[in-house]
Amino acid sequence: MLQGLTQDDFQLTLHHPLHRMRSVHPHGEVITLTDDGVVRASYGEIAARVDRLARALGRLGIGSGDRVGTFAWNNQRHFELYMAVPCIGAVLHTLNIRLFAEQLTYIVGHAKDEVIFVDDSLIPLLSQLADTFEGVRHYVVMSDPANPGECDLSALPGALHYEELLAAVDDGPFDYPHVDERQAAALCYTSGTTGNPKGVLYSHRSISLHSTASLTCDALGLSRTDKSLVVVPMFHVNAWGIPHASALAGADLLLPDRFLQAEPLAKLIEAERPSIMACVPTIYADLLRYAEANGSDLSSIENAACGGSAVPRELMRAYEEHHGVNVFQAWGMTETSPVATYSRPDETGVHDDAYWDMRAKQGKPIPWVEARLIDDEGNEVPWDGESTGELEVRGPWIVAHYYSDESGEARFDDGWLRTGDIAAIDEQAFVQITDRSKDVIKSGGEWISSVELENEVMAHPDVIEAAVIAKPDEKWAERPLCCVVTREGCTLSAEDLIEHLRPRVARWWLPDEFAFVSEVPKTSVGKFDKKVLRAHLQEGTLEGRVRIGA
């Protein structure tokens, strides 16, 4: 067989992005928001700090394959750990700060974390759980970068100070060990909507390939001229891979730390002028309301990536028409490392209903990701935009099995990941998620998409949030019940919403009951938590229920 003459054995590891930070893009910046403004550090400066951190990790006894936990916001020190831990051959385990206490105890023990790095603002939360963490030998506290010396270590047993740890080791280049590209680099856990959270190990190779795909124009399109505002948490699926991709490209990183409210984000955007932003729909909606009320200038953002749940069409349209900001949907999950599709329709210049219909889809599989639809009988479903089935995906950064957990083996189908999403794919390969398999409503033998119904309800100008769940019905088996959060001071009624929906959905999709709630409960990653709503319905504690015609 005639073989290629390229360097096929060149290892795809995170040593390469670190090398590029040091030598190719040393003037790129990481900018962290603090109580006192922003703190800046160049990629060259950070690379030198990563060298120190690598030495410090060795002094703590961390070596190849050891797990290092982080309990932190999006900030410079967390980014330094993103680079240092995998580059010495250890595994970075980002702990989701919004998980329940018992879930955190489970995943720290399941992962076998040996060291946990924690932001000082999160010490009160972590200290309550420290006694339940078996095997953790050290806690390292990271203080506010604007006040690095001010840090209380007393709440955690034997806690060390991050900056003192770095100061105690030698300066200068670090001799990084050889790491195989298939070696684990990062460990993330699912949000545990059913049962215990499940671990997903990402290899150096998978992160490297995912980062490279993020630089393509059919995905995020990151380049060295960009400044990325990363609002999506670094403790959730590697912040959608943007920190790694930014390091690879040399793009500036803008990190908001714990300041995730609309006002500080709007002011940060006006001051720093990011070109790329990434977060979930609820934060985009809050930011939009603040910007409209206060005249904020968001126009620097050329590419606003949005995921976590379906993006309401009216939200995308308002950003584009009022602020010149394009909000593009991305879809993925912890198991897809995470981005698998990106919605960037061909720009025709005509923004008619067909254009917005396309923008409302989750997009095309990005390079190296393959997708298919499977029906209840195990047959492939055609890509005609109408036929639906469970979405299955595969690719070099799609998980093949869960970490040390056989309970989820049913999620894997002969090399394909069963996503649990019901979807259609059109002739142009655009994926449209119509529902989660557990959320779809079957009424009188017909399927109702809760996602599509939610989007149509949220198109009403007085609706802030809407979540649709199935309500048991003697005649139809299930009927949709819509939980709605309205704008403060409005007098929106259930009948008003029905009239709003009549021209938008099929007659049998119309809910016969609404619940006007103060807020829709969220999961640890900001998605609507419908299992909580279903529990309230079953227990008879769902607030504000109004039945149509009652």
Summary of the structure (lengths in Angstrom):
residues: 550
radius of gyration: 23.7
end to end distance: 76.6
largest distance: 76.9
contacts: 1845
relative contact order: 0.09
helix: 31%
strand: 26%
